[in-house]
Amino acid sequence: IEKIATNAAMAGCLPDHMTVVVAAIRAMLQPAFDLGEMQSTTHCTAPLMIVNGPVVDHCDIAGSFGALGPGHRANASIGRAVRLCMMNIGDARPGVSDMALLGHPGKFSFCLAEDEQSSPWEPLAEALGYSSDDSVVTILGAEAPHSVVFTNDADDNDSPQRLLRALAAVIANTGSNNANLSGGAVAVALNPEHAQVLADAGMSRSDVQAELQRMAVNTRGQIRSFNTGFIAAGNDDDIIPAVRRPADIVLFVAGGAGLYSAVFPSWAAGAHRNTVVHEVVATGAACELPWA
């Protein structure tokens, strides 16, 4: 904990941020996260942290306009603290032990909140089984956000399906590890307007996850036409899903309302295929909740 605190201080964290940093580190240390493999892969993956619960307001963690950009101290500091821990405690050194060929800016900091107030659904943490009183950090090893543009037409009954098709096409991008390895998880950040389009169509969070998992597919032949290095031999007409289960699509509401949502593809590798992990921001011997 002393080492985590040192790195948090170097990252510019306020004392209140410490509980979130500790929870994130504990989540990543779960065996299912395959942290050792993620630290050393040549893929650009970085831990995307999504925060829910009372800690969001207390620490002023942004989940709306520019949440992954500049101007939000808590987001930047918490994310940077986690990365410094990965480097200074976990010894992830570019080109030595961290073999990411290019990386992406999320390897500096990759933290945001879900915009629970603007969401038409229950918060992500509650969908994962936590109570509304819990503060929770959910983490996925992810690429940088891939923008998805969609213009809603209130007079077009097909608008919800058009939005789903746009999202599914990005999830199933044939250049991604998810498509080539047929597995892992992806995160989808819907802006409030896009989320409302789907909710107004009568779709729950789980409905959207199920539809995206069903639609985000390629044929074996499509994948092989781009890359023969990973996909197994078989009939070119075989349908290959980008993710195997609806639950592997981490769906949350974030960003400003408007034209753009985002998909975060993942590494999709490691012994546990890039499993999503989560941890309660809790008191204990290590640190106390500042607002308790």
C-alpha positions in Angstrom: 0.0 0.0 0.0 2.9 2.4 0.7 4.2 1.8 -2.8 0.7 2.4 -4.3 0.5 5.6 -2.2 3.8 6.8 -3.5 2.8 6.3 -7.1 -0.6 7.9 -6.5 1.2 11.0 -5.1 3.4 11.2 -8.1 0.3 11.0 -10.3 -1.3 14.0 -8.6 -3.9 12.1 -6.7 -5.8 13.7 -3.9 -6.1 11.6 -0.7 -9.8 10.8 -1.6 -8.6 9.2 -4.8 -6.6 6.5 -3.0 -9.5 4.1 -2.4 -10.2 4.0 -6.1 -6.6 3.4 -7.0 -6.4 0.5 -4.5 -9.6 -1.0 -5.7 -8.3 -0.9 -9.3 -5.0 -2.5 -8.4 -6.9 -5.3 -6.5 -9.2 -5.9 -9.5 -6.2 -6.2 -11.8 -4.5 -8.7 -9.5 -7.4 -11.1 -9.8 -6.0 -14.2 -11.6 -8.7 -13.9 -14.3 -7.3 -10.6 -15.5 -4.0 -12.2 -16.6 -2.0 -9.1 -15.6 1.4 -10.6 -16.3 0.4 -11.5 -19.9 -1.2 -8.1 -20.4 1.9 -6.3 -19.2 4.1 -8.0 -21.7 1.9 -8.4 -24.8 2.8 -6.8 -28.1 -0.9 -5.6 -28.4 -1.7 -2.0 -27.4 -4.0 -3.0 -24.6 -4.4 -0.9 -21.4 -6.7 -1.2 -18.4 -9.9 0.8 -19.0 -11.4 1.7 -15.7 -15.1 2.4 -15.4 -16.3 3.8 -12.0 -19.8 3.6 -10.5 -21.4 4.6 -7.2 -21.1 7.3 -4.6 -17.3 7.6 -5.1 -18.0 9.2 -8.5 -19.5 12.4 -7.1 -17.2 12.5 -4.1 -14.1 12.3 -6.2 -15.6 14.3 -9.1 -14.8 11.5 -11.6 -16.1 12.7 -15.0 -18.4 10.6 -17.2 -19.8 13.1 -19.6 -18.2 15.5 -22.1 -14.6 14.8 -22.7 -14.4 12.2 -19.9 -11.3 10.6 -21.4 -9.7 13.9 -22.4 -8.0 16.7 -20.5 -9.5 18.8 -17.8 -10.6 16.2 -15.3 -8.1 15.8 -12.5 -9.6 12.7 -10.8 -9.8 10.8 -14.1 -6.3 11.7 -15.1 -4.7 11.2 -11.7 -6.4 7.9 -10.9 -5.6 6.5 -14.3 -2.0 7.7 -14.2 -1.5 6.3 -10.7 -2.6 2.9 -11.9 -0.2 3.1 -14.8 2.7 4.2 -12.6 2.0 1.2 -10.3 2.2 -1.1 -13.3 5.5 0.4 -14.3 7.2 1.0 -10.9 5.8 -2.0 -9.0 5.0 -4.3 -11.9 8.2 -3.3 -13.8 6.4 -2.7 -17.2 9.1 -1.0 -19.2 8.5 -0.2 -22.9 10.6 -2.4 -25.2 11.9 -4.4 -22.3 9.1 -6.0 -20.4 6.1 -4.0 -21.8 6.4 -5.1 -25.5 3.4 -3.1 -26.9 4.5 -2.3 -30.4 2.8 1.1 -30.4 0.6 1.4 -27.4 -2.1 4.1 -27.2 -2.8 7.2 -25.1 -4.8 5.1 -22.6 -1.5 3.7 -21.4 -1.0 7.1 -19.7 -4.4 7.2 -18.1 -7.7 5.4 -19.0 -10.3 6.1 -16.3 -13.8 7.5 -16.4 -17.2 7.2 -14.7 -20.4 5.9 -16.0 -22.9 8.8 -16.4 -25.5 7.2 -14.3 -27.8 10.2 -14.2 -28.1 10.3 -18.0 -28.5 6.5 -18.4 -32.0 5.0 -19.1 -30.9 1.8 -17.5 -29.6 0.6 -14.2 -25.9 1.4 -13.6 -23.3 -1.0 -14.9 -22.3 -2.0 -11.4 -25.8 -3.0 -10.5 -26.0 -5.0 -13.7 -22.9 -6.9 -12.4 -24.7 -7.7 -9.1 -23.7 -4.9 -6.8 -26.0 -2.6 -4.8 -26.7 1.0 -5.5 -24.8 1.9 -2.4 -21.6 0.2 -3.6 -18.8 2.1 -5.3 -17.3 -0.2 -7.9 -14.4 -0.2 -10.4 -14.9 -2.3 -13.5 -11.8 -3.0 -15.6 -11.2 -4.3 -19.1 -7.9 -4.5 -21.0 -8.9 -2.4 -24.0 -7.8 -0.5 -27.1 -8.4 3.2 -27.5 -12.0 4.2 -28.3 -13.2 3.6 -31.8 -15.7 6.3 -32.7 -19.1 5.3 -33.9 -21.2 8.0 -35.7 -24.9 7.7 -35.8 -27.7 10.2 -36.7 -31.1 9.4 -35.2 -34.2 10.0 -37.2 -37.3 10.0 -34.9 -39.5 9.3 -37.9 -37.6 6.2 -39.0 -38.7 3.1 -37.2 -35.5 1.4 -38.2 -33.3 3.9 -36.3 -32.6 1.6 -33.3 -31.6 -1.2 -35.7 -29.4 1.2 -37.7 -27.6 2.2 -34.5 -27.1 -1.5 -33.5 -25.7 -2.3 -37.0 -23.3 0.6 -36.7 -22.0 -0.5 -33.3 -21.9 -4.2 -34.3 -19.8 -3.4 -37.4 -17.2 -1.7 -35.3 -17.2 -4.5 -32.8 -16.7 -7.0 -35.6 -13.9 -5.0 -37.3 -11.9 -7.7 -39.2 -8.7 -6.0 -38.2 -9.4 -6.5 -34.5 -8.2 -9.3 -32.2 -11.8 -9.9 -31.2 -12.7 -10.8 -34.7 -9.6 -12.8 -35.4 -9.5 -14.7 -32.1 -13.4 -14.9 -31.8 -13.6 -14.1 -28.1 -12.5 -11.8 -25.3 -14.6 -8.8 -24.3 -15.4 -5.4 -25.7 -16.6 -2.2 -24.0 -19.3 0.0 -25.6 -19.8 3.5 -24.4 -23.2 4.9 -25.5 -23.7 8.6 -25.3 -27.0 9.5 -23.6 -28.9 10.2 -26.8 -27.9 6.9 -28.4 -28.8 5.0 -25.2 -32.2 6.7 -25.2 -32.9 5.6 -28.8 -32.5 2.0 -27.8 -34.3 2.4 -24.5 -37.2 4.1 -26.3 -37.4 1.0 -28.6 -38.1 -1.0 -25.5 -34.6 -2.5 -25.2 -33.0 -3.2 -21.8 -29.3 -3.2 -21.2 -29.3 -7.0 -21.6 -31.3 -6.8 -24.8 -28.8 -4.5 -26.3 -25.9 -6.8 -25.3 -27.7 -9.8 -26.8 -28.4 -8.1 -30.1 -24.9 -6.8 -30.4 -23.4 -10.2 -29.7 -25.7 -11.7 -32.3 -25.0 -9.1 -34.9 -21.2 -8.6 -34.4 -20.1 -11.5 -36.7 -18.0 -12.2 -39.8 -17.8 -15.3 -42.0 -14.6 -17.3 -41.8 -13.9 -16.3 -45.4 -14.2 -12.6 -44.6 -11.6 -12.9 -41.8 -9.3 -15.1 -43.9 -9.4 -12.6 -46.8 -7.6 -10.2 -44.4 -5.6 -12.4 -42.1 -4.8 -16.1 -42.2 -2.7 -16.1 -39.1 -5.3 -16.8 -36.4 -8.5 -18.2 -37.8 -8.8 -21.9 -37.8 -9.4 -23.8 -41.1 -13.0 -24.5 -42.0 -15.9 -23.6 -44.3 -15.6 -20.0 -45.5 -19.4 -19.6 -44.9 -19.1 -20.4 -41.2 -20.3 -17.6 -38.9 -17.6 -16.4 -36.5 -18.7 -14.1 -33.6 -16.5 -11.4 -32.4 -17.5 -12.1 -28.8 -18.9 -15.3 -27.5 -21.4 -14.2 -24.9 -23.6 -11.1 -24.5 -22.1 -10.6 -21.0 -18.7 -10.0 -22.7 -20.0 -6.7 -24.0 -19.5 -4.2 -21.3 -22.2 -1.7 -22.0 -22.3 1.7 -20.2 -23.4 5.3 -20.8 -20.7 8.0 -21.0 -19.8 11.0 -23.0 -21.7 14.1 -24.1 -25.0 13.8 -25.9 -24.7 14.0 -29.7 -23.5 12.1 -32.8 -20.8 9.9 -31.3 -20.6 6.7 -29.2 -17.5 4.5 -28.9 -16.4 0.9 -29.0 -13.3 -0.3 -27.2 -12.0 -3.6 -28.7 -9.8 -5.7 -26.5 -6.7 -7.9 -26.6 -8.9 -11.0 -26.4 -6.0 -13.2 -25.5 -4.3 -14.6 -22.4 -5.3 -17.7 -20.5 -8.7 -16.1 -19.6 -9.3 -14.4 -22.9 -9.1 -10.9 -21.5 -11.7 -11.3 -18.7 -13.6 -8.3 -17.3 -12.9 -7.8 -13.6 -14.5 -5.6 -11.0 -13.8 -4.6 -7.3 -15.7 -2.7 -4.6 -14.1 0.5 -3.4 -14.0 -0.5 0.2 -12.6 0.3 3.6 -10.0 -1.9 5.3 -6.6 -2.0 6.8 -5.2 -0.4 3.7 -7.2 2.8 3.5 -10.5 4.2 4.7 -13.3 5.7 2.7 -13.0 9.5 3.2 -16.7 10.1 3.2 -17.8 7.2 5.5 
